[in-house]
Amino acid sequence: MTSNKIIEYYNHALIDYKRIWRLDRNLAIHYGYYDSENKTHDKAVVNMNRVLSEIAKITPKDRVLDAGCGIGGSSIWIAKNIGARVTGLNIHKGQLEIARQLAIKNRVENLTEFTEGDFTKTNLQDNSFDVVLGLESVCYAKNKKDFIREARRILKNNGRLVVADGFLQKENLDVKEKEEMKKWLNGWAVPNLSTLNDFKKYLKQLKFTNVKFLDIKKNVMPSSTRMYKASIICYPIGKILEFLGIRNKTQTANIVSAFYQHKTLKKGLWTYGIFYAEKSLS
Ligand SMILES: C[S@@+](CC[C@H](N)C(=O)[O-])C[C@H]1O[C@@H](n2cnc3c(N)ncnc32)[C@H](O)[C@@H]1O
């Protein structure tokens, strides 16, 4: 999956994120974290920012990299609610432009900057960040180890890496399961998911310590279900609009993904979780 494919996917899919995910309101291109206090869609997707910030132990003194920042929702939330300085990094110029405007609208332009770049090979300085955060973006790295290596380079000693994403849980998929996973991942331009064990192994090989994994499948399940239900309603309409030339194949595949992400999550082929790890010099 090339960067161009990913950029093209977002060019065509953003309209559905606006309609189905209410992106303009919540600024989130990610699953929500549902808990006893956050039971609605808008609250849950914003709550994910709080959960990750707590796990990353972000303080106002920290410098944070939001790797694969979308339209800047998490960067802006962290700057606004914690007061930390945040750099949002993205390969998608259009999303960065929206993020800059949103930062101004939210009066955090002095604490945030939005930079174009690939999180597996950035121009950022060695040892310059306290926290690297990857919220549903690291899945886009063809080789996840390249992302972890780059995060290690730019993190200060004892810096924290937090990655919230999907991870393969079942390692030996049969033909049908592989096909279902492919329909999901291809439609979202995701090249592959790392297995849980591989991601943990890479962190340890690259000398991260205090590695922890928190499975939050049950907290994100309502988001998965929301997408699944929307896909059932939208698929026939999407097909007709594609036939009429009003929507395109990428947009239909996006709807198909919404269906299969849920089917495969329910089956336990993958899970959603949060990795936490610390950079150590030893
Ligand atoms: C699912 S969205 C998540 C966006 C954001 N973290 C959020 O939660 O709203 C994935 C993002 O990763 C970005 N991305 C994908 N590959 C990237 C790469 N190699 N370097 C930087 N950003 C990347 C995409 O452009 C997109 O903005």
The ligand as a MOL file (V3000), in Angstrom:
LIG
                    3D

  0  0  0     0  0            999 V3000
M  V30 BEGIN CTAB
M  V30 COUNTS 27 29 0 0 0
M  V30 BEGIN ATOM
M  V30 1 C -7.4530 6.4460 10.8610 0
M  V30 2 S -6.6810 7.9830 10.6300 0 CHG=1
M  V30 3 C -6.4060 8.4710 12.3210 0
M  V30 4 C -6.2030 9.9610 12.4170 0
M  V30 5 C -6.0750 10.5130 13.8290 0
M  V30 6 N -5.0320 9.8580 14.5820 0
M  V30 7 C -7.3980 10.3940 14.5410 0
M  V30 8 O -7.4850 9.5370 15.4270 0
M  V30 9 O -8.3140 11.1700 14.2390 0 CHG=-1
M  V30 10 C -5.0280 7.5780 10.0740 0
M  V30 11 C -4.1520 8.7810 9.7420 0
M  V30 12 O -2.7960 8.3580 9.5440 0
M  V30 13 C -2.2500 9.1110 8.4640 0
M  V30 14 N -1.0950 8.3620 7.9410 0
M  V30 15 C -1.1150 7.1780 7.2830 0
M  V30 16 N 0.1440 6.7730 6.9980 0
M  V30 17 C 0.9780 7.7310 7.4930 0
M  V30 18 C 2.4070 7.8850 7.5130 0
M  V30 19 N 3.2190 6.9780 6.9650 0
M  V30 20 N 2.9250 8.9700 8.1180 0
M  V30 21 C 2.1020 9.9200 8.6710 0
M  V30 22 N 0.7510 9.8150 8.6760 0
M  V30 23 C 0.1920 8.7450 8.0940 0
M  V30 24 C -3.4240 9.2540 7.5120 0
M  V30 25 O -3.2330 10.2620 6.5550 0
M  V30 26 C -4.5500 9.5440 8.4980 0
M  V30 27 O -4.6050 10.9050 8.8020 0
M  V30 END ATOM
M  V30 BEGIN BOND
M  V30 1 1 1 2
M  V30 2 1 2 3
M  V30 3 1 2 10
M  V30 4 1 3 4
M  V30 5 1 4 5
M  V30 6 1 5 6
M  V30 7 1 5 7
M  V30 8 2 7 8
M  V30 9 1 7 9
M  V30 10 1 10 11
M  V30 11 1 11 12
M  V30 12 1 11 26
M  V30 13 1 12 13
M  V30 14 1 13 14
M  V30 15 1 13 24
M  V30 16 1 14 15
M  V30 17 1 14 23
M  V30 18 2 15 16
M  V30 19 1 16 17
M  V30 20 1 17 18
M  V30 21 2 17 23
M  V30 22 1 18 19
M  V30 23 2 18 20
M  V30 24 1 20 21
M  V30 25 2 21 22
M  V30 26 1 22 23
M  V30 27 1 24 25
M  V30 28 1 24 26
M  V30 29 1 26 27
M  V30 END BOND
M  V30 END CTAB
M  END
